[in-house]
């Protein structure tokens, strides 16, 4: 416990070492990003007078702490201010919305301080850029301080467990869908922590590494959450059935709610299925997000992470030290925008990247942090409903 506290102190200390030490600007960016004439509708436009119908509820959700549970059966006044469970829904909501790439299933997990009006802004812009319908895994804000604390110290709190428990069945069902050739997961901020938990859950169903995964004495925070959920859903029963060729507990009811299939026991996840997954993280603040290393066959899934240099949340993960106390293990391609301020997805990540590309920079202003990785993120090959070659 003492070692974890020291590690956390180093991690947070590194995140705060920005100059000038303007932590408000680190989250809310330069004042230019607040102006409607500067960029398309972003999170900060909810503060405009004509948007107060959405802006005031969003502000209340940010300022008033809440719990990550469904409200009790009795309807209570202001229940949405006190109870904010995670949700899964489609964007755009039309069932017959055109899908130019039906073999691809796209998901989005939002970041901190995000209520329904903000996550809809994010989803709308992502849909505009990439041209695909999205399944939104809405990690409803429980208040600014609880959200920020969860990014820094709360990766094992119940709220992270609740959000991951809601998100994983949708991811798992899509991965097991035979029509799914690629599963694209876009994540921002705190959503990257949840993405790391989801990746760990997939590893927990991958037989070659499951035994090591279960027995690790001091797992990173994301794996600790995943192991808690794996025990709830009895992943061990699935793996034992694979090894013995029969169900070790045939009379026991299955414990996993698999969308589209009812309640049943989950099946193991193969390396081929892991290779379908691609994870793209904005302001990645996870402690540990590494792919499965297959001998002679590279890593799966594909992971890319992007961080603004002056974003203190990104400095907890993708821009943290790679080794030593307070370090983060983030696999895949790592990219940074030098001297860039701000943490919001639309205003400070997506729009500046698109602006840089429109001005002739195919990398969107990003610079790789590791040698031997592509100077241009693979993500940009998906813009305008296009697709890069299969991995």
C-alpha positions in Angstrom: 0.0 0.0 0.0 2.9 2.4 0.9 4.6 1.6 -2.4 1.4 2.4 -4.3 1.0 5.7 -2.5 4.6 6.7 -3.4 4.0 5.7 -7.0 0.8 7.7 -7.1 2.6 10.8 -5.6 5.3 10.6 -8.3 2.7 10.2 -11.1 0.7 13.2 -9.9 3.8 15.3 -9.3 4.9 14.7 -12.9 1.5 15.6 -14.2 1.6 18.9 -12.4 5.0 19.9 -13.7 3.8 22.2 -16.5 5.0 25.7 -17.1 3.4 28.0 -16.5 1.5 26.1 -13.8 -1.9 27.2 -15.1 -4.1 24.2 -14.3 -7.3 25.8 -15.3 -5.9 26.4 -18.8 -4.6 22.8 -18.7 -8.2 21.6 -18.7 -10.1 24.4 -20.5 -7.5 25.4 -23.0 -6.7 28.7 -24.6 -9.4 31.4 -24.7 -9.6 31.1 -28.5 -11.1 27.6 -28.1 -14.0 29.2 -26.3 -15.2 31.3 -29.2 -17.9 29.9 -31.5 -16.3 31.6 -34.6 -13.0 29.8 -33.9 -14.2 26.2 -34.1 -17.4 24.1 -34.6 -19.7 23.4 -31.7 -17.7 22.2 -28.8 -18.2 21.4 -25.1 -17.6 25.1 -24.1 -20.4 26.3 -26.3 -22.9 25.0 -23.7 -22.0 28.1 -21.7 -23.5 30.3 -24.4 -26.8 32.1 -23.4 -28.9 30.4 -26.1 -27.7 26.9 -24.9 -28.5 27.4 -21.2 -31.3 24.8 -21.5 -28.5 22.3 -21.8 -25.7 24.2 -20.2 -27.3 24.7 -16.8 -28.1 20.9 -16.3 -24.6 20.1 -17.5 -23.1 22.5 -14.9 -25.3 21.0 -12.2 -24.1 17.5 -13.1 -20.5 18.7 -12.9 -20.8 20.5 -9.6 -23.1 18.1 -7.7 -21.6 14.7 -6.8 -23.7 11.7 -7.5 -23.6 7.9 -7.2 -23.2 5.4 -10.2 -26.4 3.5 -9.5 -29.8 3.4 -10.9 -32.4 5.3 -8.9 -34.7 3.2 -6.6 -38.1 2.1 -7.9 -39.8 5.1 -6.4 -39.5 8.2 -8.5 -37.7 11.0 -6.7 -37.4 14.7 -7.5 -34.1 15.5 -9.2 -33.2 11.8 -9.3 -30.9 12.4 -12.3 -28.8 14.7 -10.1 -28.3 12.1 -7.5 -28.2 8.8 -9.5 -26.3 8.6 -12.7 -25.8 5.1 -14.0 -23.8 4.4 -17.2 -25.7 3.9 -20.4 -25.3 2.3 -23.8 -27.0 3.8 -26.9 -26.6 4.3 -30.6 -25.7 7.5 -32.4 -27.3 8.5 -34.6 -30.4 7.0 -33.0 -32.1 6.0 -36.3 -32.2 2.3 -36.7 -31.7 2.5 -40.5 -28.9 5.1 -40.4 -26.5 4.4 -43.3 -23.4 2.5 -42.4 -20.7 2.6 -45.1 -18.6 -0.1 -43.4 -21.0 -2.7 -42.0 -18.1 -5.0 -41.1 -16.8 -2.4 -38.6 -18.4 -1.8 -35.2 -17.5 1.5 -33.7 -17.7 2.4 -30.0 -17.0 5.6 -28.0 -16.3 6.0 -24.3 -16.4 9.6 -23.0 -14.2 11.4 -20.5 -14.6 13.4 -17.3 -17.4 15.9 -16.6 -19.6 14.5 -19.4 -23.3 14.5 -19.1 -25.7 13.5 -22.0 -25.6 16.9 -23.7 -21.7 16.8 -23.8 -21.4 13.2 -24.9 -23.9 13.9 -27.7 -21.7 16.8 -28.9 -18.7 14.4 -28.9 -20.6 11.6 -30.7 -22.0 14.0 -33.3 -18.5 15.3 -34.2 -17.0 11.8 -34.3 -19.8 10.7 -36.6 -19.2 13.8 -38.8 -15.5 13.1 -39.0 -15.5 9.3 -39.5 -18.9 8.8 -41.1 -19.8 5.7 -39.0 -22.7 5.1 -36.6 -21.4 4.8 -33.0 -22.3 2.8 -30.0 -21.9 5.3 -27.2 -20.8 3.8 -23.8 -21.8 6.8 -21.7 -19.7 7.0 -18.5 -22.0 9.6 -16.9 -20.2 12.3 -14.8 -20.5 12.0 -11.1 -19.1 15.5 -10.5 -15.8 17.2 -11.3 -13.9 16.3 -8.2 -15.0 12.6 -8.2 -14.2 12.3 -11.9 -10.8 13.9 -11.6 -10.0 11.8 -8.6 -10.9 8.7 -10.5 -8.4 9.6 -13.2 -5.6 10.0 -10.6 -6.4 7.7 -7.7 -9.7 6.1 -8.1 -9.2 3.5 -10.8 -10.3 0.8 -8.3 -13.4 2.6 -7.0 -16.8 1.1 -7.5 -17.8 3.8 -10.0 -15.1 2.5 -12.4 -16.3 -1.1 -11.8 -19.9 0.0 -12.5 -19.1 1.7 -15.8 -16.9 -1.2 -17.0 -19.6 -3.7 -16.1 -22.1 -1.8 -18.3 -19.7 -1.3 -21.2 -18.1 -4.7 -21.4 -21.1 -6.8 -22.5 -21.7 -4.6 -25.6 -18.0 -4.8 -26.5 -17.9 -8.6 -26.0 -21.1 -9.2 -28.0 -19.8 -7.2 -30.9 -16.5 -9.0 -30.9 -18.3 -12.4 -31.0 -20.5 -11.3 -33.9 -19.3 -13.2 -37.0 -20.1 -10.1 -39.1 -17.7 -8.0 -37.1 -14.3 -7.7 -39.0 -13.0 -4.8 -37.0 -14.0 -3.4 -33.6 -12.9 0.3 -33.2 -13.0 1.7 -29.7 -12.5 5.5 -29.4 -11.9 6.7 -25.8 -11.2 10.1 -24.2 -9.8 10.9 -20.7 -11.4 8.7 -18.1 -12.8 6.6 -20.9 -9.3 5.4 -21.5 -9.1 3.9 -18.0 -12.3 2.1 -18.8 -10.9 1.0 -22.1 -7.9 -0.4 -20.3 -10.2 -2.4 -18.0 -12.2 -3.7 -21.0 -8.9 -4.8 -22.6 -7.9 -6.6 -19.3 -11.3 -8.4 -19.3 -10.7 -9.6 -22.8 -7.2 -10.9 -21.7 -9.0 -12.6 -18.8 -10.9 -14.7 -21.4 -7.8 -15.4 -23.5 -6.6 -18.9 -22.3 -2.9 -18.6 -23.0 -2.4 -15.8 -20.5 -5.4 -16.3 -18.1 -3.4 -18.2 -15.5 -0.7 -15.6 -15.2 -3.4 -12.9 -15.3 -5.2 -14.3 -12.3 -2.2 -15.1 -10.2 -0.3 -11.8 -10.5 0.2 -10.7 -6.8 0.1 -6.9 -7.3 -1.9 -6.1 -10.5 -2.1 -2.6 -11.9 -5.4 -0.8 -11.0 -7.1 -1.6 -14.3 -6.4 -5.3 -14.0 -7.6 -5.2 -10.3 -11.0 -3.9 -11.5 -11.1 -6.5 -14.3 -10.3 -9.3 -12.0 -13.2 -8.2 -9.7 -15.6 -8.3 -12.6 -14.1 -11.6 -13.9 -14.8 -13.2 -10.5 -18.4 -11.8 -10.6 -18.9 -13.3 -14.1 -17.0 -16.5 -13.3 -14.5 -16.3 -16.1 -12.5 -19.1 -14.4 -15.4 -21.5 -15.2 -15.0 -20.6 -18.9 -11.3 -21.2 -18.9 -11.6 -24.5 -17.0 -14.2 -25.7 -19.5 -11.7 -25.0 -22.3 -9.0 -27.0 -20.6 -11.1 -30.0 -19.5 -13.5 -30.1 -22.5 -16.5 -30.0 -20.2 -18.3 -27.6 -17.9 -16.9 -28.1 -14.3 -20.1 -26.9 -12.8 -22.9 -28.1 -15.1 -25.7 -27.4 -12.6 -24.7 -23.9 -11.9 -26.6 -21.1 -13.7 -24.5 -18.9 -16.1 -23.7 -15.5 -14.7 -23.0 -13.3 -17.8 -25.6 -11.2 -19.5 -24.6 -11.5 -23.2 -26.6 -8.9 -25.3 -28.6 -10.7 -28.0 -28.1 -14.1 -26.4 -29.5 -13.7 -22.9 -27.7 -14.9 -19.8 -25.1 -17.5 -20.6 -21.5 -18.3 -19.8 -19.0 -16.3 -21.8 -16.8 -18.0 -24.3 -13.0 -17.7 -24.5 -11.4 -14.9 -26.6 -9.0 -16.0 -29.3 -5.9 -14.1 -30.6 -7.7 -13.8 -33.9 -10.6 -12.0 -32.2 -8.2 -9.8 -30.3 -6.7 -8.8 -33.6 -10.0 -7.4 -34.7 -9.8 -4.7 -31.9 -8.3 -1.3 -32.4 -8.2 1.2 -29.5 -7.6 4.9 -30.1 -7.2 7.0 -26.9 -7.3 10.8 -26.5 -5.7 12.1 -23.3 -4.9 8.5 -22.2 -4.6 8.6 -18.4 -4.6 4.8 -17.8 -1.8 3.3 -15.7 -1.5 0.1 -17.7 -2.7 -0.6 -21.3 -0.6 -3.1 -23.1 -1.5 -5.5 -25.9 -1.1 -9.3 -25.9 2.3 -10.1 -27.3 2.1 -13.1 -29.7 5.4 -14.7 -30.4 6.5 -13.9 -34.0 3.1 -12.4 -34.8 3.2 -8.9 -33.2 0.8 -7.4 -30.7 -3.0 -7.4 -30.5 -5.0 -5.3 -30.3 -3.7 -2.2 -32.1 -3.4 0.8 -29.7 -2.7 4.5 -30.3 -2.7 7.3 -27.7 -2.5 11.1 -28.1 -1.8 13.7 -25.5 -1.6 17.5 -25.4 1.7 18.4 -23.8 0.1 20.8 -21.3 -2.9 18.6 -20.4 -2.4 17.4 -16.9 -4.8 14.4 -17.4 -2.8 13.1 -20.4 0.4 13.6 -18.3 -0.9 10.9 -15.9 -0.8 8.3 -18.6 0.4 8.7 -22.2 2.8 11.5 -21.3 3.9 10.0 -17.9 7.4 8.7 -17.4 7.9 5.4 -19.2 10.0 3.9 -16.4 10.6 4.4 -12.7 8.2 5.6 -9.9 5.0 7.1 -11.2 5.4 5.6 -14.6 2.6 4.3 -16.9 2.7 1.3 -19.2 1.0 2.4 -22.4 1.6 0.2 -25.4 1.2 0.9 -29.1 1.8 4.2 -30.8 2.2 7.3 -28.6 1.8 10.8 -29.9 2.0 14.3 -28.5 1.1 17.8 -29.6 3.9 20.1 -28.4 3.0 23.1 -26.2 -0.8 22.3 -26.7 -3.2 23.3 -23.9 -6.6 21.9 -23.0 -8.3 18.6 -22.2 -11.7 18.7 -24.0 -12.2 16.2 -26.8 -13.8 18.4 -29.4 -12.2 21.7 -28.6 -8.7 20.7 -27.8 -8.1 17.4 -29.5 -10.3 16.6 -32.5 -10.7 20.1 -33.9 -7.0 21.2 -33.6 -6.0 17.9 -35.3 -8.4 18.5 -38.2 -7.3 22.1 -38.5 -3.6 21.1 -38.8 -4.5 18.5 -41.4 -6.4 21.1 -43.4 -3.3 23.3 -43.3 -1.2 20.5 -44.9 0.1 18.5 -41.9 -1.1 14.8 -42.4 -0.1 14.0 -38.8 -2.6 16.6 -37.4 0.1 18.4 -35.4 1.1 15.2 -33.6 4.7 14.0 -33.1 5.5 10.3 -32.4 7.1 9.7 -28.9 8.7 6.5 -29.9 11.1 5.6 -32.7 10.1 3.1 -35.3 6.4 4.1 -35.3 4.5 5.7 -38.1 4.8 9.5 -38.1 1.1 9.6 -39.1 -1.5 7.9 -36.8 -3.4 5.1 -38.3 -6.6 6.7 -37.0 -6.6 9.3 -39.7 -6.9 6.7 -42.4 -10.5 6.2 -41.1 -11.6 9.8 -41.8 -14.4 10.4 -44.3 -15.7 6.8 -44.0 -12.5 5.4 -45.5 -10.6 2.4 -44.0 -6.9 1.5 -43.9 -5.8 -2.1 -44.9 -6.7 -4.9 -42.5 -4.1 -5.5 -39.8 
